Each structure stands twice: as C-alpha cells, then as structure tokens.
Amino acid sequence: MRRKRITSLVLSVCLIVGSAVQGGAATTQEKISNAKAQQQANQSSLQQTQEKIQELESKKGESETYLADLNTQLNDLRSSLEKLQNDYDAKQEELTQLQSDLEDAKADEAQQYEAMKLRIRYMYENSASNYMNLLFESGSISDFLNQAENISQMSRYDRDMLDTYRETKETIQTKEEQVAQEKEDIVALQQESADKQAAVEELVEATYQQIREYQEDIQSQQTEENDLLTKISSQEDAINDLLRQAKEEEAAARLAAQQAAQAAAEKAAQEAAAKEAADKKAAQQAASATQKKASSSTTTTTATTTNNTTADTTTSTSTTTESSSDTIDTSKGKYLGKFKLTAYCSCKICCGKWSGGGTASGTTPTPGRTIAMAGVPFGTKLSINGQIYTVEDRGTAYGHVDIFMGSHSEALGFGMKYADVYQVN
C-alpha cells in the first residue's frame, strides 16, 4: 500500500512538471517551425535566383562568344577594306601612268604622222626630179637602185612606225579601259565591304548592349542573392537560438522533474519513517497492558515492524533508483539536454569542396577533440559520455553534434546516437 502511494506521488509530480514544460515548449517549437518554414521559402527563392544567375551567365557567355566572332569579322573587313584601298590606289597610279603613256603615244603618233606626210608630199612633189637626180648623180645603175631602195625602205619604215604607234595607242586604250573597269570593281567591292562593316558594327553595338543588360541583370540578381543569403544566415542564427531555448526548456524540465521526484521520494520516506515510529509507539503502549503477553507480542511486533521497515526502505530505495535511472549529473557542468550525435571525417563525401582543409574556426580537425555544431561560440567545451570535446566546426544545427573521426569507416560505424550533453566551460 505504501509502495503504491509513493509511486503514485512521484508519477503525479513528474506528470505535473512535464505538462507544464510541454505547455511552455509548444510555443518555442511553433516558433522553430515557423522560422524553418520562412527559411525554406528563402532557400527556395535563393535557388531560383542562383538558377537565374546561371542562366544569365550562360547567355552572357554566348553573347561574348558571338561578340568575339563579330570582332574577328570586323577586323577581317577592315583588313579587306585596307587592302582594297591599296589596290585602288595602285590601280589609280597605273591608270594615271597609262593615261600619260597614251598621251605620249598619241603625241608620237601625231609627230610621226606629220613627218611622214611631209616626206610623202615632198617625194610626190619632187619624185621625177629626185629620180632623175638620183640617176644622174649615181655612178652606176647599182648606186641608183640602192638609192631607190633606200627611199622605199624609208617609206616602209614610216608606215611601220605609224602602224606601231597606232597599235601602241590601241593597246594603251584597251589597258586603260581594263584598269578603269578594275577600278570600278574595286569601288564596288569597297562599297560592299563598307556596307558589311556597317552591318557588323551595328551587330557589335547591339551585342555590347545585350551584354551590358545581362551584366546589369546579373548584378541585380547577385544583390538579391546576397540579401537572401543574409536573411537565411540570420534565420539560421534565430533557429539555433530557438533550438537552444527549446533544449534549455527541456533540460530545465528534466532537471525540475528529477528534483521534484527526489523531493517526493524524500517526503515519502519521511512520511513512512514517521508512520513507522507511530506504529512502534502504539505497539509499545499496547505491550505495557499485559507484561507477559506484551513480551510475546513485543517480540512478534518488533519482527514484523522490522520487516515492514526493511520493505519500506527497500521500496523507497527502489523507487529512488527507478526514478534516477536517467539522472542528470550537474557536477559534469551545465546540462544542455539530450542531443543527437553523428560523426564525420575530412573526406570529400563528408565535407565536399572543403575536404582535407581546416575547420570553420581555422583549426586542424583532430579526432577525440573536434566537434561541429552551430549555436555556440567556437572553443565551447562539451562533455559527452564522459569525453570532453571542443566546438571547432559548423555544419549542424544546435542540438545536433557531429563528432570528427579519423576515417570514413569510423564515421559510418558510429551511426546516429543520443546522449546527454554538458557544457563544461
């Protein structure tokens, strides 16, 4: 009967304290849920913003590649125009020279024509007397024939030279027409290249403008990204503060329940001892009524009382032991609560791009010392299952301790556990 009363009293105290704690913690849990929901919304927005930045960067890269191609085309067109200009200048010089040669040829032709006309006219006007003079002046018929041949050769020379000048003039005229046509072709090519250059320059300017717009959009998105990162970081701190508050409430509740259980056990033990003393006193008074019967009764009563006392003491001890099976040992430090425990190492699987590097606090991670958890300052020392660790890294929320291991197999073998955590500094 006494055992049931003591047990009922302890359970009642625990339920009352637990109910009070649950009522208080519900608000904190609700805040944590709301904060996590807001953070999740911001993280979703952040992901969309980062995807938009990647898309803009991709488009900007494509435009920059296209711009490089346009600049190459523009340089080629400029080189082509420069070459065409050089060709045009050369053709102009050639045309100028041909025109000068043509004028010289025309002058030579005219001069030769006039000289030939004079000789022909003279020969016709004086042909009879000339031939008679040649006949009389010649020493022999042979000399006469030679002189006549000379006159004939001179006439042929005049005709040949006239034909040569005419051919030269015609050749120069043909060449002049050809050069003039080539010059016109060059002008047409220059105009075509100039039109292409103007079109490419318009494309270059449009592409430059597009790249500037992409850059402005990227900067705008990066500003939004930074704002979201700041909000998420702030929300992370707020969530860790709320998690710490929830753990502190839970720890306070457990400590209060333990203290209430101890107080209830002590009170029950005191009540049992008082009842035992009253029963003993009543037995002694009854025993004094009849001395002979009292002696026998006293012996039996004493044995019974002793047995009952032993049983009550055992019950109290058992109840105390049962209630303190999950006892908080405040001598280990400030009790923080029951935390989740996992393990990690410095491999790429565990740390990703930070693998092989130092911790977030700048130290070298060391097995048996380094742990990761947010919500507390670096250097905070925590006692976990009798081992003292130092918070030197991040990556987990408050209430979740990640213990550094020397290898990935050790980290996998550790698994996931729960343990009471104490802050020793």
Contacts in CASP RR format, 6 or more apart in sequence:
PFRMAT RR
TARGET T0000
AUTHOR 0000-0000-0000
METHOD contacts of the structure
MODEL  1
MRRKRITSLVLSVCLIVGSAVQGGAATTQEKISNAKAQQQANQSSLQQTQ
EKIQELESKKGESETYLADLNTQLNDLRSSLEKLQNDYDAKQEELTQLQS
DLEDAKADEAQQYEAMKLRIRYMYENSASNYMNLLFESGSISDFLNQAEN
ISQMSRYDRDMLDTYRETKETIQTKEEQVAQEKEDIVALQQESADKQAAV
EELVEATYQQIREYQEDIQSQQTEENDLLTKISSQEDAINDLLRQAKEEE
AAARLAAQQAAQAAAEKAAQEAAAKEAADKKAAQQAASATQKKASSSTTT
TTATTTNNTTADTTTSTSTTTESSSDTIDTSKGKYLGKFKLTAYCSCKIC
CGKWSGGGTASGTTPTPGRTIAMAGVPFGTKLSINGQIYTVEDRGTAYGH
VDIFMGSHSEALGFGMKYADVYQVN
2 272 0 8 1.000
2 275 0 8 1.000
2 312 0 8 1.000
2 315 0 8 1.000
3 312 0 8 1.000
3 315 0 8 1.000
3 319 0 8 1.000
5 268 0 8 1.000
6 264 0 8 1.000
6 265 0 8 1.000
6 268 0 8 1.000
6 272 0 8 1.000
6 315 0 8 1.000
6 316 0 8 1.000
6 319 0 8 1.000
7 319 0 8 1.000
9 264 0 8 1.000
9 267 0 8 1.000
9 268 0 8 1.000
10 261 0 8 1.000
10 264 0 8 1.000
10 265 0 8 1.000
10 268 0 8 1.000
10 319 0 8 1.000
10 323 0 8 1.000
13 257 0 8 1.000
13 260 0 8 1.000
13 261 0 8 1.000
13 263 0 8 1.000
13 264 0 8 1.000
14 257 0 8 1.000
14 260 0 8 1.000
14 261 0 8 1.000
14 323 0 8 1.000
16 260 0 8 1.000
17 253 0 8 1.000
17 256 0 8 1.000
17 257 0 8 1.000
17 260 0 8 1.000
18 253 0 8 1.000
18 257 0 8 1.000
20 253 0 8 1.000
21 249 0 8 1.000
21 250 0 8 1.000
21 252 0 8 1.000
21 253 0 8 1.000
21 256 0 8 1.000
21 257 0 8 1.000
24 249 0 8 1.000
25 246 0 8 1.000
25 249 0 8 1.000
25 250 0 8 1.000
25 253 0 8 1.000
28 242 0 8 1.000
28 245 0 8 1.000
28 246 0 8 1.000
28 249 0 8 1.000
29 246 0 8 1.000
31 242 0 8 1.000
32 239 0 8 1.000
32 242 0 8 1.000
32 243 0 8 1.000
32 246 0 8 1.000
35 235 0 8 1.000
35 238 0 8 1.000
35 239 0 8 1.000
35 242 0 8 1.000
36 239 0 8 1.000
38 235 0 8 1.000
39 232 0 8 1.000
39 235 0 8 1.000
39 236 0 8 1.000
39 239 0 8 1.000
42 228 0 8 1.000
42 231 0 8 1.000
42 232 0 8 1.000
42 235 0 8 1.000
43 232 0 8 1.000
45 228 0 8 1.000
46 225 0 8 1.000
46 228 0 8 1.000
46 229 0 8 1.000
46 232 0 8 1.000
49 221 0 8 1.000
49 224 0 8 1.000
49 225 0 8 1.000
49 228 0 8 1.000
50 225 0 8 1.000
52 221 0 8 1.000
53 218 0 8 1.000
53 221 0 8 1.000
53 222 0 8 1.000
53 225 0 8 1.000
56 214 0 8 1.000
56 217 0 8 1.000
56 218 0 8 1.000
56 221 0 8 1.000
57 218 0 8 1.000
59 214 0 8 1.000
60 211 0 8 1.000
60 214 0 8 1.000
60 215 0 8 1.000
60 218 0 8 1.000
63 207 0 8 1.000
63 210 0 8 1.000
63 211 0 8 1.000
63 214 0 8 1.000
64 211 0 8 1.000
66 207 0 8 1.000
67 204 0 8 1.000
67 207 0 8 1.000
67 208 0 8 1.000
67 211 0 8 1.000
70 200 0 8 1.000
70 203 0 8 1.000
70 204 0 8 1.000
70 207 0 8 1.000
71 204 0 8 1.000
73 200 0 8 1.000
74 197 0 8 1.000
74 200 0 8 1.000
74 201 0 8 1.000
74 204 0 8 1.000
77 193 0 8 1.000
77 196 0 8 1.000
77 197 0 8 1.000
77 200 0 8 1.000
78 197 0 8 1.000
80 193 0 8 1.000
81 190 0 8 1.000
81 193 0 8 1.000
81 194 0 8 1.000
81 197 0 8 1.000
84 186 0 8 1.000
84 189 0 8 1.000
84 190 0 8 1.000
84 193 0 8 1.000
85 190 0 8 1.000
87 186 0 8 1.000
88 183 0 8 1.000
88 186 0 8 1.000
88 187 0 8 1.000
88 190 0 8 1.000
91 179 0 8 1.000
91 182 0 8 1.000
91 183 0 8 1.000
91 186 0 8 1.000
92 183 0 8 1.000
94 179 0 8 1.000
95 176 0 8 1.000
95 179 0 8 1.000
95 180 0 8 1.000
95 183 0 8 1.000
98 172 0 8 1.000
98 175 0 8 1.000
98 176 0 8 1.000
98 179 0 8 1.000
99 176 0 8 1.000
101 172 0 8 1.000
102 169 0 8 1.000
102 172 0 8 1.000
102 173 0 8 1.000
102 176 0 8 1.000
105 165 0 8 1.000
105 168 0 8 1.000
105 169 0 8 1.000
105 172 0 8 1.000
106 169 0 8 1.000
108 165 0 8 1.000
109 162 0 8 1.000
109 165 0 8 1.000
109 166 0 8 1.000
109 168 0 8 1.000
109 169 0 8 1.000
112 158 0 8 1.000
112 161 0 8 1.000
112 162 0 8 1.000
112 165 0 8 1.000
113 162 0 8 1.000
113 165 0 8 1.000
115 158 0 8 1.000
116 158 0 8 1.000
116 159 0 8 1.000
116 161 0 8 1.000
116 162 0 8 1.000
119 154 0 8 1.000
119 155 0 8 1.000
119 158 0 8 1.000
120 155 0 8 1.000
120 158 0 8 1.000
123 130 0 8 1.000
123 151 0 8 1.000
123 155 0 8 1.000
130 151 0 8 1.000
131 148 0 8 1.000
134 144 0 8 1.000
134 147 0 8 1.000
134 148 0 8 1.000
135 144 0 8 1.000
138 144 0 8 1.000
138 147 0 8 1.000
236 374 0 8 1.000
236 397 0 8 1.000
237 375 0 8 1.000
239 397 0 8 1.000
240 374 0 8 1.000
240 375 0 8 1.000
240 397 0 8 1.000
240 398 0 8 1.000
241 375 0 8 1.000
241 398 0 8 1.000
243 375 0 8 1.000
243 397 0 8 1.000
243 398 0 8 1.000
243 399 0 8 1.000
244 375 0 8 1.000
244 376 0 8 1.000
244 398 0 8 1.000
244 399 0 8 1.000
247 336 0 8 1.000
247 337 0 8 1.000
247 339 0 8 1.000
247 398 0 8 1.000
247 399 0 8 1.000
248 336 0 8 1.000
250 337 0 8 1.000
250 338 0 8 1.000
251 328 0 8 1.000
251 335 0 8 1.000
251 336 0 8 1.000
251 337 0 8 1.000
254 328 0 8 1.000
254 335 0 8 1.000
254 337 0 8 1.000
255 328 0 8 1.000
255 330 0 8 1.000
255 335 0 8 1.000
258 323 0 8 1.000
258 324 0 8 1.000
258 327 0 8 1.000
258 328 0 8 1.000
261 323 0 8 1.000
261 324 0 8 1.000
262 320 0 8 1.000
262 323 0 8 1.000
262 324 0 8 1.000
265 316 0 8 1.000
265 319 0 8 1.000
265 320 0 8 1.000
265 323 0 8 1.000
268 316 0 8 1.000
268 319 0 8 1.000
269 316 0 8 1.000
272 312 0 8 1.000
272 316 0 8 1.000
276 305 0 8 1.000
276 308 0 8 1.000
276 309 0 8 1.000
276 312 0 8 1.000
279 305 0 8 1.000
279 308 0 8 1.000
280 305 0 8 1.000
283 297 0 8 1.000
283 298 0 8 1.000
283 301 0 8 1.000
283 302 0 8 1.000
283 305 0 8 1.000
284 298 0 8 1.000
286 294 0 8 1.000
286 297 0 8 1.000
287 293 0 8 1.000
287 294 0 8 1.000
287 295 0 8 1.000
287 297 0 8 1.000
287 298 0 8 1.000
287 301 0 8 1.000
288 294 0 8 1.000
328 335 0 8 1.000
328 420 0 8 1.000
329 422 0 8 1.000
332 383 0 8 1.000
332 386 0 8 1.000
332 422 0 8 1.000
332 424 0 8 1.000
333 383 0 8 1.000
333 422 0 8 1.000
333 423 0 8 1.000
333 424 0 8 1.000
334 422 0 8 1.000
334 423 0 8 1.000
334 424 0 8 1.000
335 420 0 8 1.000
335 421 0 8 1.000
335 422 0 8 1.000
336 382 0 8 1.000
336 399 0 8 1.000
336 421 0 8 1.000
336 422 0 8 1.000
336 423 0 8 1.000
337 399 0 8 1.000
337 420 0 8 1.000
337 421 0 8 1.000
338 418 0 8 1.000
338 419 0 8 1.000
338 420 0 8 1.000
338 421 0 8 1.000
339 384 0 8 1.000
339 399 0 8 1.000
339 400 0 8 1.000
339 401 0 8 1.000
339 418 0 8 1.000
339 419 0 8 1.000
339 420 0 8 1.000
339 421 0 8 1.000
340 399 0 8 1.000
340 400 0 8 1.000
340 401 0 8 1.000
340 416 0 8 1.000
340 417 0 8 1.000
340 418 0 8 1.000
341 384 0 8 1.000
341 401 0 8 1.000
341 403 0 8 1.000
341 414 0 8 1.000
341 416 0 8 1.000
341 417 0 8 1.000
341 418 0 8 1.000
341 419 0 8 1.000
342 396 0 8 1.000
342 400 0 8 1.000
342 401 0 8 1.000
342 402 0 8 1.000
342 403 0 8 1.000
342 414 0 8 1.000
342 415 0 8 1.000
342 416 0 8 1.000
343 402 0 8 1.000
343 403 0 8 1.000
343 404 0 8 1.000
343 405 0 8 1.000
343 410 0 8 1.000
343 411 0 8 1.000
343 412 0 8 1.000
343 413 0 8 1.000
343 414 0 8 1.000
343 415 0 8 1.000
344 350 0 8 1.000
344 351 0 8 1.000
344 372 0 8 1.000
344 402 0 8 1.000
344 403 0 8 1.000
344 404 0 8 1.000
344 405 0 8 1.000
344 411 0 8 1.000
345 351 0 8 1.000
345 404 0 8 1.000
345 405 0 8 1.000
345 406 0 8 1.000
345 407 0 8 1.000
345 408 0 8 1.000
345 410 0 8 1.000
345 411 0 8 1.000
346 355 0 8 1.000
346 356 0 8 1.000
346 357 0 8 1.000
346 358 0 8 1.000
346 365 0 8 1.000
346 404 0 8 1.000
346 406 0 8 1.000
347 355 0 8 1.000
347 356 0 8 1.000
347 408 0 8 1.000
348 355 0 8 1.000
349 408 0 8 1.000
350 408 0 8 1.000
350 411 0 8 1.000
351 357 0 8 1.000
357 365 0 8 1.000
358 364 0 8 1.000
358 365 0 8 1.000
359 365 0 8 1.000
359 370 0 8 1.000
359 372 0 8 1.000
359 392 0 8 1.000
359 393 0 8 1.000
360 372 0 8 1.000
360 378 0 8 1.000
360 392 0 8 1.000
360 393 0 8 1.000
360 394 0 8 1.000
360 395 0 8 1.000
361 378 0 8 1.000
361 379 0 8 1.000
361 392 0 8 1.000
361 393 0 8 1.000
362 392 0 8 1.000
363 370 0 8 1.000
363 392 0 8 1.000
365 392 0 8 1.000
365 393 0 8 1.000
365 404 0 8 1.000
366 404 0 8 1.000
367 404 0 8 1.000
367 405 0 8 1.000
367 406 0 8 1.000
367 410 0 8 1.000
368 387 0 8 1.000
368 389 0 8 1.000
368 403 0 8 1.000
368 404 0 8 1.000
369 389 0 8 1.000
369 390 0 8 1.000
369 392 0 8 1.000
369 404 0 8 1.000
370 389 0 8 1.000
370 390 0 8 1.000
370 392 0 8 1.000
370 393 0 8 1.000
370 403 0 8 1.000
370 404 0 8 1.000
371 382 0 8 1.000
371 384 0 8 1.000
371 389 0 8 1.000
371 390 0 8 1.000
371 391 0 8 1.000
371 392 0 8 1.000
371 393 0 8 1.000
371 401 0 8 1.000
371 402 0 8 1.000
371 403 0 8 1.000
371 404 0 8 1.000
372 391 0 8 1.000
372 392 0 8 1.000
372 393 0 8 1.000
372 394 0 8 1.000
372 395 0 8 1.000
372 396 0 8 1.000
372 401 0 8 1.000
372 402 0 8 1.000
372 404 0 8 1.000
373 391 0 8 1.000
373 394 0 8 1.000
373 395 0 8 1.000
373 396 0 8 1.000
373 397 0 8 1.000
373 398 0 8 1.000
373 399 0 8 1.000
373 400 0 8 1.000
373 401 0 8 1.000
373 402 0 8 1.000
374 394 0 8 1.000
374 395 0 8 1.000
374 396 0 8 1.000
374 397 0 8 1.000
374 398 0 8 1.000
375 397 0 8 1.000
375 398 0 8 1.000
376 391 0 8 1.000
376 398 0 8 1.000
376 423 0 8 1.000
377 391 0 8 1.000
378 391 0 8 1.000
378 392 0 8 1.000
379 390 0 8 1.000
379 391 0 8 1.000
379 392 0 8 1.000
379 425 0 8 1.000
380 390 0 8 1.000
380 391 0 8 1.000
380 423 0 8 1.000
380 425 0 8 1.000
381 388 0 8 1.000
381 389 0 8 1.000
381 390 0 8 1.000
381 391 0 8 1.000
381 423 0 8 1.000
381 424 0 8 1.000
381 425 0 8 1.000
382 388 0 8 1.000
382 389 0 8 1.000
382 390 0 8 1.000
382 391 0 8 1.000
382 401 0 8 1.000
382 421 0 8 1.000
382 422 0 8 1.000
382 423 0 8 1.000
382 424 0 8 1.000
383 389 0 8 1.000
383 421 0 8 1.000
383 422 0 8 1.000
383 423 0 8 1.000
383 424 0 8 1.000
384 401 0 8 1.000
384 403 0 8 1.000
384 419 0 8 1.000
384 420 0 8 1.000
384 421 0 8 1.000
384 422 0 8 1.000
385 419 0 8 1.000
388 424 0 8 1.000
389 401 0 8 1.000
389 403 0 8 1.000
393 402 0 8 1.000
393 404 0 8 1.000
395 402 0 8 1.000
396 402 0 8 1.000
399 421 0 8 1.000
401 421 0 8 1.000
403 414 0 8 1.000
405 411 0 8 1.000
405 414 0 8 1.000
END
